[in-house]
């Protein structure tokens, strides 16, 4: 999941919210492994924060199981991929 939020306070809230569901990969990119229900809950929570906000955008990238198996990590980041259904980068 990647986001672009220009307002500092809103960006901090969005990052804190997403942090409950995944691992920060870069400043505005998280990788999350979650079941459908958690995915829906996260989308609802983010929508509540972002509706009507100028300069705020979140994009979800669902990754299929076959694609997840093809992810290559170079360097030591720990195990970022969980065993649940959704993996979003």
Secondary structure as UniProt FT lines:
FT   STRAND          2..5
FT   HELIX           8..19
FT   TURN            20..21
FT   STRAND          22..26
FT   TURN            27..28
FT   STRAND          29..34
FT   HELIX           36..50
FT   TURN            51..52
FT   TURN            54..55
FT   STRAND          56..59
FT   HELIX           65..69
FT   STRAND          86..88
//
